[in-house]
Amino acid sequence: MATGSRTLWKGAISFGLVHIPVGLHSAASEQGVDFDWLDKRSMDPVGYKRINKRTGREIDRENIVKGVEYEDGKYVLVSPEEVEAVFPKTTQTIEIERFIDASELPFIFLERPYYVAPINKSDKVYALLREALLATGKIALAKVVISTKQHLAALVPSGPALVLNLLRWGDEVKTLESLELPAEGSKGVGAAELKMAKQLIAEMSGAWDPDDFQDEFRHQIMKLVEKKAKAGDSHTVVEPEEETPSSGGEVIDLTALLQRSLRGGKAPAGKAPAKKAAAKKAAAKKAPAKKTASRSSAATHKKAA
């Protein structure tokens, strides 16, 4: 099984007035064979160029604009400022919006899983949410922004962990209307055939063990690679260094507000939680530094865009 230990994102699960500081860890990895492009004359990595598809000529970055095709061959241009105006704002929060029965979510919506682990001494409230979900048979639907992109996600208890499964949006999953499918139910299916099919299923049934299923193509290619490497048939390629993205800041644990959340409430007018009030006071004293940090963050987002 694939495992991950590096924290990819830091933030908090939020429902009601409760915040659970957490970090995300990759729960899966792509294991296919990655064939990189190399220049056979120098063994340098080969990247992608900005090429005009009609003329075949390379284009400078300043001559590239973003366009959205709305009809066949017809585009509307969208400026960087217009993109920036609707860009999802990073909140560092997994904002729970609804709880649903676990059986309600079709597998077709599942896209990419992440392990969610508690940080900043949030173990108790993390366990509270996990056990509450298990006891009720519910999963949580949430929205989260990761790497400047907003996602719909499902927060699901799995053993001792909470797993955040990124989901496809509703309009990304195609309907069944265009398919010609047999009607549901056993009509049209012979009793004898159904009995034999059930018997065959019973004979082939077993426990789920991911180690029983392997990518044979990848294993054969990697055996070939290992054999050639041992024979000295290899080349040295120097890859350019990549910058490591910075993680989010710490989030205050608001476990004590769970009871107030059940009353449907907000903090009483004129009264902020002690930790929040202290944080606001500190922020007021350091306003200039905060402004500089905001500008730096905005510049980083523009650069990434």
C-alpha positions in Angstrom: 0.0 0.0 0.0 1.1 3.6 -0.7 1.8 5.7 2.3 2.9 9.3 2.8 4.4 11.1 5.7 5.2 14.6 4.3 2.6 17.2 5.3 1.3 18.7 2.0 -1.2 21.2 3.5 -1.9 22.6 7.0 -5.2 24.0 8.1 -8.3 23.0 10.0 -11.5 21.0 9.7 -14.4 23.4 10.6 -18.0 22.6 11.5 -20.2 24.8 13.5 -17.8 26.8 15.7 -15.4 23.9 16.1 -12.0 23.9 14.4 -9.7 20.9 14.3 -6.1 21.7 13.3 -5.0 19.1 10.8 -2.4 18.3 8.1 -3.0 16.5 4.8 -0.8 13.6 3.7 -0.9 11.9 0.3 -2.8 8.6 0.6 -2.1 7.4 -2.9 0.6 7.6 -5.5 0.7 7.2 -9.3 2.7 4.0 -9.9 2.6 3.9 -13.7 5.9 3.9 -15.7 7.1 7.5 -16.1 8.9 7.9 -19.4 10.7 11.2 -19.3 11.9 13.0 -22.5 15.7 13.3 -22.9 17.9 14.8 -25.5 19.9 11.7 -26.7 22.9 13.8 -27.7 23.5 15.3 -24.2 21.1 13.4 -21.9 19.5 16.8 -20.9 15.8 16.8 -19.8 13.4 17.9 -22.6 10.6 20.3 -21.6 7.5 21.6 -23.3 7.7 24.6 -25.6 5.0 27.2 -26.3 4.3 26.5 -29.9 1.9 28.1 -32.3 -0.1 25.1 -33.6 -0.7 26.6 -37.0 2.8 28.0 -37.8 4.9 25.7 -35.7 6.8 28.6 -34.3 7.7 29.2 -30.7 5.9 32.1 -29.0 7.1 34.5 -26.3 5.2 34.4 -23.0 4.1 38.1 -23.4 2.2 37.2 -26.6 0.1 34.5 -24.9 -3.4 35.3 -23.7 -6.1 33.1 -22.1 -9.2 32.2 -24.1 -12.3 30.2 -23.4 -14.0 28.4 -26.3 -17.8 28.9 -26.1 -18.6 27.7 -29.6 -16.7 25.6 -32.1 -13.7 27.8 -33.1 -15.0 30.9 -31.2 -13.2 32.2 -28.1 -13.7 34.9 -25.5 -10.5 36.3 -24.1 -10.1 36.6 -20.3 -7.6 39.0 -18.8 -5.3 38.1 -15.8 -7.2 40.7 -13.7 -10.6 39.1 -14.5 -9.2 35.7 -13.5 -7.8 37.2 -10.3 -11.2 38.6 -9.4 -12.9 35.2 -9.3 -9.9 33.2 -8.1 -10.7 31.0 -5.1 -9.5 32.6 -1.9 -7.2 30.4 0.2 -8.8 29.9 3.7 -6.7 26.9 5.0 -10.0 25.4 6.1 -11.9 22.2 5.3 -15.3 23.7 5.7 -17.9 21.1 6.4 -21.2 22.0 4.8 -23.3 18.9 5.2 -23.4 15.4 6.7 -24.8 12.6 4.6 -25.3 8.8 5.0 -22.1 7.0 3.8 -24.0 4.8 1.4 -25.4 7.9 -0.4 -22.1 8.8 -2.2 -21.6 7.0 -5.5 -18.1 5.7 -6.1 -18.0 7.5 -9.5 -17.5 10.9 -7.6 -14.4 9.8 -5.8 -11.2 11.3 -7.3 -8.2 11.5 -5.0 -7.7 10.6 -1.3 -5.6 12.3 1.4 -4.9 11.1 4.9 -5.9 13.7 7.5 -3.8 13.8 10.7 -4.3 16.0 13.8 -1.7 18.7 14.6 -1.3 21.3 17.4 -2.6 19.0 20.1 -6.0 18.5 18.4 -6.0 14.7 19.0 -9.1 14.7 21.3 -11.4 16.7 19.1 -10.1 14.8 16.0 -11.1 11.5 17.6 -14.4 13.0 18.7 -15.3 13.8 15.0 -14.1 10.4 13.8 -16.1 8.5 16.4 -19.2 10.6 15.9 -19.1 9.8 12.2 -18.6 6.1 12.8 -21.5 6.0 15.4 -23.9 7.8 13.0 -22.8 6.1 9.8 -22.3 9.6 8.3 -19.6 11.2 6.2 -19.0 14.9 5.8 -19.2 16.9 2.6 -16.8 19.9 2.6 -15.2 22.5 0.4 -11.4 23.1 0.5 -8.9 25.1 -1.5 -5.7 23.3 -2.3 -2.9 24.8 -4.5 -5.2 27.7 -5.5 -8.0 25.3 -6.7 -11.3 24.8 -4.9 -12.5 21.2 -4.4 -15.6 19.5 -3.2 -14.5 16.7 -0.8 -15.8 14.0 1.5 -14.4 13.5 4.9 -14.6 9.8 5.7 -13.5 7.7 8.8 -11.2 4.8 7.8 -9.8 2.8 10.7 -8.0 5.2 13.1 -7.8 7.9 10.4 -10.0 10.5 8.7 -9.6 10.4 5.0 -10.3 13.5 2.8 -11.5 12.3 -0.6 -11.5 15.0 -3.3 -14.7 14.6 -5.3 -15.7 15.4 -8.9 -18.2 18.3 -9.1 -21.8 17.3 -10.0 -21.5 18.7 -13.6 -18.3 16.7 -14.2 -20.0 13.3 -13.9 -21.9 12.3 -17.1 -25.5 11.1 -16.8 -26.7 7.8 -18.1 -29.3 9.3 -20.5 -27.3 8.6 -23.6 -26.7 4.9 -22.8 -29.0 2.1 -23.8 -29.1 0.0 -20.6 -31.4 -3.0 -19.7 -34.1 -2.1 -17.1 -33.3 -2.7 -13.5 -34.7 -5.8 -11.8 -34.7 -9.5 -12.6 -37.2 -9.3 -15.4 -35.7 -10.8 -18.6 -33.1 -12.8 -16.6 -33.7 -16.5 -16.4 -33.9 -18.1 -13.0 -31.5 -20.9 -13.9 -28.9 -18.4 -15.3 -29.3 -16.2 -12.2 -28.7 -19.1 -9.9 -25.5 -20.2 -11.7 -24.3 -16.6 -11.7 -24.8 -16.3 -8.0 -23.0 -19.7 -7.5 -20.0 -18.5 -9.6 -19.9 -15.2 -7.6 -19.9 -17.1 -4.3 -17.0 -19.4 -5.5 -14.9 -16.3 -6.6 -15.6 -14.3 -3.5 -12.9 -13.4 -1.0 -11.6 -10.8 1.4 -10.2 -7.5 0.1 -6.4 -7.5 0.0 -4.8 -4.8 -2.1 -1.5 -6.8 -2.2 -3.3 -9.4 -4.4 -3.5 -7.0 -7.3 -0.4 -5.6 -8.9 0.4 -3.5 -12.0 2.2 -6.2 -14.0 3.3 -3.9 -16.8 5.1 -1.6 -14.3 6.8 -4.5 -12.5 8.1 -6.0 -15.8 9.4 -2.6 -17.0 11.1 -1.9 -13.6 12.7 -5.4 -13.7 14.1 -4.5 -17.1 15.4 -1.1 -15.8 17.0 -2.9 -12.8 18.7 -5.4 -15.1 20.1 -2.7 -17.4 21.2 -0.6 -14.5 23.2 -3.5 -12.9 24.8 -4.1 -16.3 26.0 -0.5 -16.4 23.7 0.5 -19.2 22.5 3.8 -17.6 23.0 7.6 -18.1 23.2 10.5 -15.6 20.6 13.2 -16.0 20.7 16.4 -13.9 17.1 17.7 -13.1 16.5 21.4 -12.4 15.7 22.0 -8.7 12.0 22.7 -7.8 10.8 25.1 -5.1 9.0 23.5 -2.2 5.6 25.2 -1.6 5.1 26.8 1.8 2.5 25.4 4.2 -0.2 27.3 5.9 -0.1 28.8 9.4 -1.4 27.3 12.6 -5.1 27.5 13.4 -6.5 28.1 16.9 -8.3 25.0 18.4 -11.9 26.0 19.2 -13.0 22.7 20.8 -14.7 24.4 23.6 -17.2 26.0 21.2 -18.8 22.6 20.3 -21.7 23.1 22.8 -22.3 26.6 21.5 -22.5 25.2 18.0 -25.2 22.8 19.0 -27.3 25.8 20.2 -26.8 27.1 16.6 -25.0 30.0 17.7 -22.5 32.6 17.2 -20.3 34.1 19.9 -22.4 36.6 22.0 -22.3 40.2 20.7 -19.3 42.1 22.0 -17.8 38.9 23.4 -15.0 37.0 21.6 -13.3 33.8 22.9 -10.3 34.6 25.0 -7.8 33.1 22.5 -9.5 35.0 19.6 -9.5 38.3 21.4 -5.8 37.9 22.2 -5.0 37.0 18.6 -6.9 40.1 17.4 -5.1 42.3 19.9 -1.7 41.0 18.8 -2.7 41.4 15.1 -3.7 45.1 15.7 -0.2 45.8 17.1 1.5 44.1 14.1 -0.7 45.6 11.4 2.1 46.9 9.2 3.8 43.5 9.1 0.5 41.8 8.3 0.0 44.1 5.4 3.4 43.3 4.0 2.7 39.6 4.3 -0.6 39.9 2.5 1.1 41.7 -0.4 3.7 39.0 -0.5 1.0 36.3 -0.5 -0.9 38.0 -3.3 2.3 38.3 -5.4 2.9 34.6 -4.8 -0.6 33.7 -6.1 -0.2 35.9 -9.2 3.1 34.2 -9.9 1.6 30.8 -9.5 -1.4 31.7 -11.7 
